[in-house]
């Protein structure tokens, strides 16, 4: 049976208020399943970490590493979780005493853990003062962040702070009432006592993510407070990191599966893959959890791991997403099982993408690729292609374009990656699958690029117009031969869809 953190048996959940450790006030039948539960007294848990971006990925990744650290006896590292946008997650967690479950599943094998390390779940737009107070406390030694690439107000082509971002514009006029990730961070840091060490760690999929965050935050601060900018640049550590775990968005089916294992309804339940990886640059300003004791790798150079993950996992994921959407394939495992898309993705990873990475010394990159492909094939995860396809104008510039630029500079063609790029452009232009079904495109930056494609009178002009779209592709021109190849791929897509595109070698 599932037990709460006082060691009592959770039975009729309707009679147990959230403060007693129940996951929900609604019973799912109490089937008596086993789960790993917090064995420490949560009442003694101090809050040493603030996390911005209280989504499923953080709760299935960094929070699980920290949970295991706390379980070893170090009770300094409770987490104050903050949602910067959506109120639903913090409301759901608050109703469950901030307890939730993580079920790792591959095929028929599964393991469930109840995570108790979350001390509070706050919604920044309606609870801004508690959020800023938590960031400003001396006892907060670490801030971790997962807000996706678009959450940093960065121009994807230049890498600089986007001063036209609506939230940034607001925060520059009202810095004490911030809305953006950078604004909330800056105001929290401004409130911290002098000399209080702080480490801020970006855990999103950006190359040199810690260095990038430091640059963007300092750029933001210089617009309003030069002394704060100097403090950010000199006193705070921004280690680079790489995170890896496939965590699909919750579905009715995944919530039901978790309920069957728990014996009660957990409205914040997560079902994810067993694999997890966290590589952290060993550059901290003060105390930190001993994450290396729970499986994280601390290293002097994260960059090779970041490049491998961005290009091989995230790059392949994006290809799966756009090919899958065009072919009407709902999940990653569906795409990998498809007779057209599956072989294309395998070749893309093993031939084109793999050739663009420089792995750490002694690292078996081919084995890493094989493991990735096996993870993609996991039928137990309903990882939707529509979810992965979101925000392509932010993702493509970091997942695909650096590999293409490097290859073109060396006079090397990447025929499979070029096909993936053409498929993305076709997806944006048509907004329909090959079968004619409407596609839901969630990407604020897509409209301008799609309009360029639609206004072009021919595939050749469309390719040229797309590659000249500086907000995504940058200001440096692409070789005419490359543009001609993209145009040929667009022609095939327009004439025969993905089947025609992938039929040519």
Secondary structure, DSSP 8 states (H G I E B T S, - for coil): --B-TTS-B---GGGS-GGGT-S-SS---------B---S-GGG--EEEEEE--SHHHHHTHHHHHHHHHHTT-TT-EEEEEESS-SHHHHHHHTTTT-EEEEEEETTEEEEEEE--EEEEEETTTSHHHHHHHHH-TT--EEEE---GGGG-B-TTT-SB-TT-HHHHHHHH-TTS--SHHHHHHHHHHHS-TT---EEEE-SS-TTHHHHHHHHHHHHHHTT-HHHHHHHHHH-B---EEEE-------HHHHHHHHHHHTS--TT-EEE-S--EEEEES--SS----GGGGT-EEES--HHHHHHIIIIIIHHHHHHHHHHHHTT--BHHHHHHSTTHHHHHHHIIIIIIGGG----TT--HHHHHHHHHHHHT-TT---BHHHHTTTHHHHHHHHTHHHHHHHHHTT---HHHHHHHHHHHHHHHH-B-TTS-B-----TTHHHHHHHHHH-SSHHHHHHHHHT-HHHH-SS---HHHHHHHHHHHHHHHHHHHHHHHH--
